[in-house]
Amino acid sequence: MRVLLFGIMKEIAAAGTLDIAEPLPDVGQLRAWLLQQYPAMKHLRSVMVAVNRAYAPDGQPLAPGDEIAIIPPLSGG
C-alpha cells in the first residue's frame, strides 16, 4: 500500500510517501498504524485521509491500488 504524505506529515515521517507492507483493512486501521509509527501525529489538531481523491471516514475499506493521501490541518489566512 502506497500512502502519499503532505504538509507537516511529510516532515514527521521524513518522507513524501510510505510503502506499507502489512495489510490494513480500513482507514481507521491505517490511522492507528500511523499513530503507532509516528507518535508526533497525536499533536496535530486533525488529520484527514483521502482515498481515491475523496475524504474518507475511518470505516472505509482500503483495497489494493487505492490512492491514499494523508492531509494534515491546513494553515493560512
matplotlib code that plots the C-alpha trace (Angstrom):
import matplotlib.pyplot as plt

x = [0.0, 1.4, 0.5, 1.2, 2.1, 1.6, 2.5, 3.8, 3.1, 5.9, 8.2, 7.1, 7.7, 10.8, 9.3, 6.8, 5.5, 5.2, 5.1, 3.2, 3.6, 1.2, -2.5, -4.6, -8.3, -9.7, -8.9, -9.2, -6.6, -4.3, -4.8, -3.9, -0.9, 0.4, -0.1, 1.9, 4.7, 4.7, 3.6, 4.2, 1.0, -1.1, -0.1, -1.9, -5.3, -6.8, -5.5, -7.7, -7.3, -8.3, -8.9, -9.0, -9.1, -12.1, -12.1, -12.7, -14.2, -12.4, -14.7, -14.0, -12.3, -9.0, -8.2, -5.0, -4.4, -6.2, -4.6, -4.2, -3.2, -2.7, -3.6, -2.7, -4.5, -4.2, -2.8, -3.1, -5.2]
y = [0.0, 3.4, 6.4, 10.0, 12.4, 16.2, 19.2, 18.5, 14.8, 14.8, 16.2, 13.9, 10.8, 12.3, 11.1, 12.1, 8.6, 5.5, 1.9, -0.1, -3.9, -5.0, -5.4, -2.6, -3.3, 0.3, 3.9, 3.6, 0.8, 2.9, 5.9, 3.7, 2.3, 5.8, 6.9, 3.9, 4.5, 8.3, 9.4, 13.1, 12.8, 12.9, 16.6, 17.5, 19.0, 16.8, 14.6, 13.8, 10.7, 10.8, 7.6, 8.0, 11.8, 11.9, 12.3, 9.0, 8.1, 5.6, 2.7, 3.0, -0.2, 0.0, -2.0, -2.7, 0.0, 2.7, 6.2, 7.1, 10.6, 11.9, 15.5, 17.4, 20.5, 23.4, 26.6, 30.0, 33.1]
z = [0.0, -1.0, 1.1, 0.0, 2.7, 2.7, 4.8, 8.3, 7.9, 5.3, 8.0, 10.7, 8.6, 6.8, 3.5, 0.9, 0.5, 2.6, 1.3, 3.9, 3.6, 6.3, 5.3, 6.7, 6.0, 6.5, 7.1, 10.9, 10.9, 8.7, 11.1, 14.1, 12.3, 11.5, 15.1, 16.3, 13.9, 14.2, 17.7, 16.9, 14.9, 18.1, 18.5, 15.2, 15.5, 12.8, 10.1, 7.1, 5.0, 1.3, -0.7, -4.4, -4.1, -1.7, 2.0, 3.7, 7.1, 9.4, 8.4, 4.7, 3.4, 1.7, -1.5, -3.4, -5.8, -3.9, -4.0, -0.3, 0.9, 4.4, 4.7, 7.9, 9.2, 6.7, 7.9, 6.4, 6.5]

ax = plt.figure().add_subplot(projection="3d")
ax.plot(x, y, z, "-o")
ax.set_aspect("equal")
plt.show()
